[in-house]
Amino acid sequence: MLLVFIFFCKLGIYVIMMRKCIFDFKQSLITRHMRWRAIHQDTTVFKVNRPDTGHKNFPQKKQVVVCGGGVTGASVLYHLAERGWTDSILLEKGKFTSGTTWHAAGLISNFRSDKYEELCSYSKDLYKWMEENGYPTGFKKCGSLILASCSERLIYLKRIADSCRFRGIKSEELSVSDVARHSPWVNTEGLKGAILVPDDAVGSPVDICNSLIKLAKDKGAYAVERCNVEKIETSGGRVKSVYTNLGKIDCEYVVLCGGLWTRELGTQIQPPVNVPLHSAEHFYLITKPIEGVDTMHPVMRDQNIGSYVREWGGGFLAGIFEKEAQPVFHNGPPKDSEFHMFPDNWGRYYHHYMPVMHRFPFLKKAEIRQMFNGPESFTPDGLHFLGESPEVENLFIGAGMNSSGIVTAGGNGRILAELMNGEKPFVNLTKLDIKRCLGHQGNNKFLYDRTVELVGIHYTISFPHQSFSESARPMKTSNLYPFHKTNGAVFGVKNEVEFPLWFSSKGTVTPKRTFKKPPFFDDVGKEYNICKNGVGVIDLTSQWSLWKLE
């Protein structure tokens, strides 16, 4: 009996091992297929058959060189061509879309509380126009359903809805029973309500990028794949030429849209250009087709658990903005990497997907077609880098999209083209300008520590009087910092410099986040009276960068 038991145990182990081998083989085939699909999209642009430095068609001089063949670089090329700047060339070291664009989820939403709403609105209108005029973008106005799992989230969503309606963006508040009528795929247990945004959309990132390049080429611009930027030469504080594996291009302007590689490109320029961004993992899963899924089903978001779900090929794509992300490529991304995917880590994914499966129960039984885990780049304050660099004249930056590259790409390209053409940008660039970056923000350890927090802030409730960051602090302090801390200062951060928000009568505390009467109300009242009737000292160390810029 013992021998029979041992035999069946070994047989069971062999069966499990074989099943795992078959599963791994299937996953490998799926991965190869998805990469093949992205690689073999017909871009109908100039293609280099071999990375040959003596290629007869490679230009030696162009007015503008755009570095990076993702959706941002493609948008810049198109918007320049639209303004008559057709003497422009787009350089991509691999295949177009092969950095981050190819694995983006393709969500196109105007319902936002940040500085991107105008960028999103313009991009959405542009992609819709392209789709209607024979340039495929996969644009589909399916709407979105944003769920509120707590009362504070509902308050937050109502405030955004009021702001959006003021800007002409339609939205509708839904009760819990309304949610059930709009989607049978949502578990409404614990919900407080929802917001329906009927004009939100989705698109195909690969198609959007390739169509923008096709539009630019139709207007006379130029685009090259398998062309690696090796060096950007400057003279007299302005750009002069770009060295590539295919040859040297003399130019008047350079636009860095290199995504993950932008920071490293900047450090190699003389003088070095500071583009403080860091890469992190970002993952989602795709199910096989599910019976009854409407191709126009609205995008579903439960921001309390950091999740988003969209229809994808008759099934669903379910992604997460996790609260503690995993930074990657600490010493820079691999130079020759394209269509990069990290190994599956189901143990880590499962932890994050537990609450998602509670809200969207179909995921418990759905067959998983593929898990995607790819790199994206994030900035210290979670906002884009746009504009002319302060270090080198005629060198423009479009990078650090913080998982918002597709939805803002149209607007990003337009802004950079407007700046180069001497036009006033159609949005206020105060919060997005690359000139806001300071030297100490390029610190490698700081960027790594801050990136842990940055992925999750996309779905964080923005409470009034809230200090943005919790991580990588304190980085810089004034000489008064120990004195302030001893006297109960509650600190905020500006330009990565700690400064006192107010002094708590209860000693140093973590500020409570609330939409109601703030916890500092009485303490600030006392400070006001002291300054009004006596003398007060204000520490403005954190403002030194503003004086520097002036």
N, C-alpha and C positions, 0 to 999 in steps of 0.2 A: 504493500500500500504506500509506503514511504517513497519507493522508486516511482510509482505512478504519479504521486503528488508532485515530486520534483520535476518529472517529465512535463506535466501540464503547466507548471510554473514557468519553466524555460520556454515552452511553446507560447505562453501568453506574452512573455517578454519579447520574443522574436516578432510576434504579430504587432505589438505596440511599436517596436523599432521600425518595422516595415511600413506601417501606417505613417509614422513621422517622416520617413524618407520620401514616401509618395507625396505627402503634404508639402514638404520642402521643395520637391521637384515641381509641383503645380504652382507654388508661389513664385519660383524662379521663372517659370514660363510666363506667368502673368506680368511680373516685373519687366521682363524683356519685351513683352508685347506693348506695355504702356510706354516704355522708353522708345520703342520702335515707332509708335504712333506719334510721339512728340517730335522725334528726329526726322521722320519722313513726311511731315506736313509740307505741302508744295508752297514754298515762299515766293516763287517766281521772281527771285532777285538774283543778282550776279553771284555765282558760286565758284569758289576756288577748288579745283579738282585735287590739287596737291598743295601743301604749304611750301611753295617753291618761291624763294626770294627773287627770282628773276621773272616772275609772271608778267607776260607782255602787256596785260590790261591793267596792271596795278598803277594807280596814279601817283605822281611824285609831288603834287601840290593840290591842296584844297583849302577853301576858305574856312570850313568847320570840320573838325574831326570829333565824332561822337563815339565814345568808348563804352561798349556794352550793348549787346543785342537782345536785351530783355524788353519788357513792355514799356519801361520808362524811356530807354534810349530810342525805341521805335517811335514813340510819341514825339520826342524832341525832333527827330529827323522829319517827321511828317509836318509838324507845325512850323519848322523852319522853311521847308519847301513851300508850304502854303503861303508864306510871306515873301516868296521869291528867292529865298536863300537855297537855291538848288545846287550850288557848288559845295555840297556837303557830303560826307561819307560816314557810314556807320560801320564800326569794326567790332566783330565778335570773335572771341578766341576759339569757341567751339561751334555748335549749331545755335541758331536763333532760338531763344526761349530756354536754353539748357541750364541756366543758373538757378533762378527761383521761379520764374514765370511759369514754367511747364507744370509745376505741381501745385499751383495756387488753386484755391477752391472756387474762385470766380464769383464771389458775392458782390452785388452792386446795390448799395443801400445809401439813401439820403438821410435816413433817420439817425442823426448823430448829434452829440453834444460838444464835439471838439471843433477845431479850426478848419476842418476839411469839408464842411457841408457844400460850399460853393465849388470846390474841386470835384466832389462827387456828382453834383447836379450837372456840371458841364460834361464830365466823362460819360455819364449815363446817356445824355442827349446825343453825344458824339457817337457812341457805340450803336445806339438805335438808328441814327442816320446812316451809318456805315452798313448795317444789316439791310436796311431798306434800299440801299443803292448798290447792292451786289458785292459788297466787301464783307465776308462772313465774320461774325463776332459771336455767334451763338446766343445773341441777346434774346432774353425771354422775360417779359414783365409778368412775373408770377406773384409778386407781393411778398410780404413777410409778416410773420406772427411772432411778436415779442412777448414772452411770458413773464409774469411777475410772481415769484415764489415767496415774497415777503412784502409787508406793507410799505417798507422804506423803498423797495424797488419800484413799487407801483407809483409812489409819490415822484420818484426820480423820472420814471417813464412819462408820467403826465406832464412834468415840467418840460421835458424834451419835446413832447407832442405840441405843447403850447407854442414853443419857440419855432417848431417846424411849420405849424399852421401860419404863423406870422410871415414866414418865408415862402408860403405857397405850397408847402409839402403836405399832402393829404394824410390824415391818420384818423383812426377811429378807436375809441376805448371799448373794450369788450368785457362782458361779465364772464364768469367761469363757465356758465352754460353756453354762452356764445362760442367760447373756445372749442367746446365739444362739437358744436355744429360745423365749425370751420375746418376741423381736422380730427379724424377718427384715430390718428396715430399718437395723440398726446394723452398721457395720464394726468387728469386734472386735479388729482389729490394734492392738497396743500397749496393750490394756486390761489392768488388773491385777485387776479384779473389779467388782462393782456392788452396790447396795442396792436391793431392791424394797420399796416402801411401798404396800401394797394398798389402803389407805383414802384415799389422796390423790384429789383430784377436780379437775374443771374446771367453769366456769360461764359464763353470758352476762352480762357486766358491765352492758349496757343493761337487760336484763330484771331483774337484781338490783336496780338503782337504781329503776326504775319500779315494781317490786312493793313495795319498801319504802315508797315514797311512797303507793302505793295502800293499803297496810296502815295507814299513819298517817292517811290521809284517812277510811278506814272507821271509825277510832276517834274522828274529829271534828277532826283537825288540818287545816291549810290550806296550800296550795302555789300559788305564782304564777310563771309564766314571763314573759319579756320585762320583767323588773322589775330595773332597775339600781340598786344601792346607791351613792348619791352622797356621803353623809356620815353618820358616826356621832357623835352628840352626847353629851357627858358633862356631868355636874354633880356637884360635890362628890366627884370621884374615882370615880364609878360611871356606868354607861351610863344614858342618859335616853331617847333616841329615835334612829330611823333615818330619814334622808331618802332618798327614791327618786324616780325619774322618774314614778312613779304617785302620789306623795304622801308625807306624813310619818306614821310609825308610832311612837307612844309605847310604851315597853316597859320591862320590868324586867331582862331578860337579852338578851344578844346572843351568838351563837355564830358565829365566823368559820370557815367551811369552804370558803373561796374558792379552794382549790388554788393555781394559779399566781399568782392575784391577791391572795392573803392578805397578803403582805408589804406591798404597796402600800396596801391598806386599812388596815393597822396604822399605817403612817407618817402617815396623814391624820387620825388620832384625836388629840385633845388630852387628856392628854399622849400622845405617840407610843408605840405598842406595838411592841416589838421582836420580829419573827418572821423570823429570819435564814434564808431559803431562796432558792434560785436554780434557774432552769429549765435543762434540758438536753434535747438530742435523744435519742430512744429509738426504735429502728426494728426492724421485723420484716417478713418476707415471707410471703405466702400462696400456696400452689400451687393449681392446678386439681385436680379430683378425680383420684386415682391408683387404678388397678385393684388390688384386693386389700387396701386399707386398711380395717382394722376400726374401726368407729366407737367402740369401747371400748378402743382401743389406749392403753396407758399413756403418760403424758407422759415424754419422754426428756430427760435433762440430762447434758451433759458440761461440768462446771463448770470444768475446766482451760482450755477454750477459750471459756468464758463463754456457752455456748449452751443453749437450751431448745427443744423441739419438741413440739407437741401436735397431735392430730387436729383438722381443721377442715373441715367440709363435704365429707367424703370425700377430702380431701387433707391437707396438713399446714401448720401455722403454725410458722415457724422464726425465733426471735428471738435477740438477742445483748446481753449486758451487756459492752460493750467496755471495755478497760482505760483508754483515754484518751477520755473523752467530749467532746462538743462543747457547751459552754454556749451558751445562747441567751437572748434577751430581757434583756440586761444592764441596760437601763434600764427594765425592767418590761414585761410582756406587753401587746399591744394591747388597749385597753379594750373594743372591740367585736368581738374575735375569738371565733369559735365554730367547732367542728369543724376546728380549725386543723391543716393538714398542711404540712410543709416540702417544697420541691421535691426530686425524686429526685436522688440523687447516687450513681450506680451505681459510679463509680470508687472512692469511699470504701467503699461497702458490700462490693464485691467483695473488697477486701483483708481484711475481717473474716470473710467467708464462706468463704474458702479452706480453713481447717482444719475448718470445720463441714461442708463438702461431703466432706471426707475421712472424717469420722466417720459422716456420713449420706449415702452416695453417691447415693441416689435424687434428691437436690437437683440433681445435675449434669444430669439428663435431664428433670426435672419442668418443666412449663410454669408459669411464674409468673403468677398472676392479678393480684396487687397487691403493691406495696411500700408499707408504712405507715411514715412517719417523723413522729412527733408529739412535742409537748413534755410533760415531766413535771418535777415539782419535787423538789428534794433539799435535805437539811439538812446542816450542817457535820459532824455526827458520824454521819450515816446512820440516825438514829432519829427516830421521829415526834415531833410537837409536840402534846401533849394537856394539857388542864387550864385553870385560870383564870389569866389574865395577871397578872403582878405589878404592872403599871402602873395598870390600871383594874379596879375591882371589878365583878363580875357580867359580865365579858367573857371568854368562853371560846374556846379555840383548838382546832381539829382540822385540822391541815394538815401538809404536808411528809411525804408517805407513802412517798417513796423507792421507787417501783415496787411497793409492797406494799399499795396502797389497797384492792383488791378482797378479798384474802384476810384482811385485818384489819378491814374496814369494820364488820362486825357488832359486833365487840368494841370498836372505837373509839367507836361511837355509844352503846353501853351504858355505857362508862366516863364519858363526858361527861354522860349523863343521870343516872348515879349521883351524880356530884359535885354537880350542880345540885340534886338531890333530897335532899342531905345524907346519902347512903349511903356506906359504905366501898367503894371500887372493888374489883372482883373480881380485879384484878391489882395487883402492886406497881408504882407509877408512878414510882419513883425515877429510872429511866433515861429515861423518856418525858416527864416533866413539863416544860411550857413554861418554868417558872421556872428551869431550868438555864441558860437563854440569857443571855449577857452582852452589854453594849452594843457592845464591840469586834467581836463576831461578826457584827454587821450591816454591817460594812465591805464595800462593793460589790466592790472588787478582791479582797479575801480570799475572798468567796463565789464569785466567778468562778474563781479559781485552784483552790479546793478542789473545786468541782463537777467539774472534769476527772477527778478520782480517784473520785468518789462512785458513779458508775454501776457501775464494775467491782468494787467491794468486795462486791457481793452474792454473788459466787461465789469470793471470796478465802478461802484456808485461814487459819483463826484459830489461829496458833501460840501456845503459852504465852509469856507475857512480851512480847507483841508490842505495839508502839506503833501506834495505829490509823492515823494519817495520815502521808503522805509529802509531801503538797503544801502550798503556802501556808505554808512554814516558812522561817525563824522569823518569827512575827508579833509576839510579845511576849517579852521576856527580862528577867531580873532584873539588878541591878547586878553580880552575881557571875558572870554569863554568860561574859564574856571570860576570867576567871580559871579557871572550870571547863573551858572549851574548850581553853585552853593546857595544862591538866593532864590531857588525855585523856578528858574526860567523853563518855560516850555518852548522847545526850539523848532523852528522851521528851517528850510534850506533854500538858498537862492544862489545860482552859479556855483553850486556845491559848497558854499560857505554857510556854516551854521549861524543863525541869528535868533534872538529871542522874540517869540510871538507875543507872549505876555508872561507875567510872573504870578505863579499860583500861590495862593495863601495856604494851600495844603502840601506844599513842597513840590518837587519835580514829579510830574504825572504824565501819563500818555493821554493826549487830548482825545476826548470822546467825539465820535463822529455822529452828527445828528442833524435833522432838518428843523428841530425845535430850538428853544432857547439855548444858546451855546453855553458850555460850562464855564467859559471865561468871562461871562457878562459882568458879574459883580467885580471881579478882579481888575478888569480893564476900566471899569468905572472909577475905581480907586486911583488907578494910574492917571487917568484923565484929570481928576481933581487935583492930584499932586502937581501935574505939569501946569495946570491952569492957575493954581494959587501959589505955586512955589517954583521949583526948578527941576527940569528933567534932562536926562542925557540919552540920546538915541545913537545906537551903534550902527553905523552905515557901512561897515566893512564889506558886507555882501554886495554892495553896489559899486565896488571899485571898477568892475569891468565896464560899467556904463560910462564912467568917466574916461576910461581908456579909449573906448570907441569914439567918444566926442573929440 
